[in-house]
Amino acid sequence: MAACGKHKEGGMSGPTMNNKVPETKRPALQSNDIMDRSAETKESEVQHILISYQELAKSLGDRMDPRAKSRTKANAEILVARLFKEAKQGADFTTLMKIYSEDPGSAKTGKAYTVEPTTRFVYEFKHLALRLKVGEVGKVHSDFGWHIMKRVE
């Protein structure tokens, strides 16, 4: 068997790969400090505010809240920052959910979702939910928009 390039037979040949995984760009507004933690629990109860924006209309279709259809991504991020600050300062999260959340289920009821590793939620939602400490508020972005979450149990 002939060697590849200048390497001797039996030596290294072909392309090599370093073991570094390139970091994907994560939104600065996201709770990256929480996302980088190890999971706190195997089951979490979280309340959730979804804020979407018009650039996601194509992927969300009929599921998009009418408020999001006229909101730009930049305006969504301003709203998310404001609501996150209010939640961190102790505003009633259930009230914020009922007023602002564009998730039809949780907005109407104010109830928390049970999240486990096998629960059928988008990855980002599950990832944050299992890393929050009880009473802690975090935010994450997914294909549905921005999720502001508070772990209640």
N, C-alpha and C positions, 0 to 999 in steps of 0.2 A: 504494500500500500504506500502510495506516495504521500509525502507531507505537504501541508498547505503553506504557501508563502515560504518564509525562511526557517520555519520550525522543522526540527528533525522528526523522523517517523516515530510515532508514539507520543510525541509532545503535544502541546496545546495547539489546536487549530480552529479556524472559524472565528466568528465574532465573539467577543466576550461581553459580559454584562456586569455592571456594578450592582451591588445589592441595595442601593438607595432607591426608594420609591419617591417619585416626584410628588411634591405637595400640590394638592389642588387648591385653587384660590377659594378661600372661604369669605363670605360676607363679613365685613368689619362690624356691622350692626348685630350680628349673631353672637350668642353667648359661647364663644369659642373656648373660654376658660372652663366652662362646665362640660362642654362637648369633649374636651381632652381628658376628663377624669375617667377613672374606672367606674363601672356601674355601681350604684349605691344599693340596689335592690334587684330582685327578680320579678317584683310586682309593684306597680305604682298606681296611685289614683291621682289623676291630674285634671284640673280645669283648664280650659283652652279658649283662646280668642284667635280666630283666623282673620287676617287682613290680606286681601288679594288686590290685584290691580289689572288694568286693561291689557297689558302686554301678555297676560296669561289667558285671555279670552279664547284664543284658538284651541288651547288644550283643555280648558274647563267647559267650554260650550254652555249648555243650558244650566249647568250647575253653578255658574257664576252669579254671585249676588249682584243685584242692580247697582248698588253703591260702588262696587269695584269697577264696573264698566266705564266709568268716567274718571277713575283715579289713576294717575300715572304711578310708575314705580317709585319715583322720587317722593311723591306725595304720600304714598303708602309707607315709605320708610320714616317720614316725619311723624305720621300718625302712630306708627309702631313705637318709635322712640318716646313719644309723649305718653302713650298708654303704659309702656313698660315702666317709665319713671313713676307714674301714678300708682301702679301696682306695687312697686318697690317701696313707695312711701306709705303704704297701708290702705289704699283705696279698696273698697269692697270689690273683690274680684268677680263675684257672681253678678253684681250690678254692671260692671264693665262688660262682662260676657253678654249679658242680655241687651245692652245698648249697642255694642260695637261688633260683636263676633259675626262673621259671615258664614260660619258653620251652622247649617240649619238645625242640626240636632242639639248641640250644646247651647246655642244661643237662646232657644226657646225654653229649655228646661233648667239651665244653670248647673246641671249634674256633671259630675266628674266621669272621665273615662278610665277604665281599668286597662293598664298597659303591662304586658308581659313580653318577653323576647319573641314569642310565637304569635302575638297579636297581629292582626292584619291592618297595620297602619304603615304609612310611608316610613322609610328607614330613619330619616332625620327626626321625625316626631318620636318614634320609639327610643332612639338613641338619647335624645335629651330627657325624655320622661323618666328613663331608668337611671339617670345621673343626677337628677335634682334631689336635694335634701328636702325633707318635710318642711313646708312653709316657704321654700325658696321659689323665686320666679326666674324664668329664663326665656330666651327667644331663639328661634331657629327658622331657617328658610327652607322651603321644599317646593316641589312643582305646583303646589296649591297656593303658595304665597307665604306670608309670615305667620308663624305660630307663636303666640305669647302664652306660656304655660306656667301654672302654679301647682306644685305637688301638695296635695292635701292629706295624703295617707301613704 
